[in-house]
Amino acid sequence: MNIVILDGYTLNPGDQDWAPIEKLGNVTIYDRSAREEIVERAKDAEVVLVNKVVLSGETLAQLPKARYIGVMATGFNNIDIEAARKHGITVTNVKAYGPASVAQQTFALLLAIVNRVETHSQSVFAGDWAASADFCYWKTPLTELAGKTIGLVGLGDIGSQVAKIAAAFGMKVIAYRKHPVPTDGVEMVSLDEIFRQSDVISLHCPLTDETREIINRENLAKMKSGAIVLNTGRGPLIHEQDLADALKNGTIAGAGLDVLSVEPPKAGNPLLSAPNCVITPHVAWATFEARQRLLQMVADNLENFQSGKPVNVVS
């Protein structure tokens, strides 16, 4: 079986082993594929594996041998699912490979804001501590998480992991979920109460018409002036200009973001110049261990398809 991986670099820049996939067929791996390269590279493939490469209906029509598309991620909005179905192509994705990794990054962003470790470390290396008249100093206010309220928008695998860590910090955990499920240690509340009660709001919901730009001017105005917004979910959950304005005028205190609406961001993205905003380049999923699990799960999906018992099929 001919297998083509069109954008393997993000999942495996060289620190992983492709062996679980290579044992399943004749594998050709490309680090990256431009739009105009896709058809030529995948035209003879029965299996096409992608992370973020877009496979449109027009492209799929030019891949007559394709029987299977394996998305090496959870999100599959880069695949024209209706066109795949029309052409008899099975599409699968991978779920729950990185809740621990994403939850860890969520708190890395939060701690970067409330403890300002980088700011103080840079200050020390700049000579400020050596020149200090006192045994300690702080460049910014420092905030303790214990006793603060964290509001989770979404309480799936990742949100639940964040809730456990928050509880360990001594935080009160409240959550909004479209279909509430009783959860130990978590108070289920309305979305309006999430915005009004939370000292920290963390986004862990899917991107839908209902959740798109859920962080907007109206909802930001409901929040405490000392509140912090975290997003390790999807960039379009936030109206970026509204959040940038809220940070500039002090409506809220800070934001920690691992995702933006366009990635890589355009130079004019207003959040790139917003104060009290920490941004990382969509790395929450990318710990070595999470990528190792992801690669194995991609292989497992393909092996199940080959055996006639596909799993994790996108409908």
ABEGO torsion letter per residue (X at the ends): XBBBBABAAAABAGABBAAAAAAAEBBBBBABBBAAAAAAAAAABABBBBAABBBBAAAAAABAABABBBBABABAAABBAAAAAAAGBBBBBBBGAAAAAAAAAAAAAAAAAAAGAAAAAAAAAAGAAAABABABBBABBBBBABGBBBBBBEBBAAAAAAAAAAAAAGBBBBBBBABBBBBBGBBBBBAAAAAAABABBBBABBBBAAABGABBAAAAAABBAABBBBBABBAAABBAAAAAAAAAAGABABBBBABBABOBBBAABAAAABBGBBBBBGAAAABAAAAAAAAAAAAAAAAAAAAGBBBGBBX
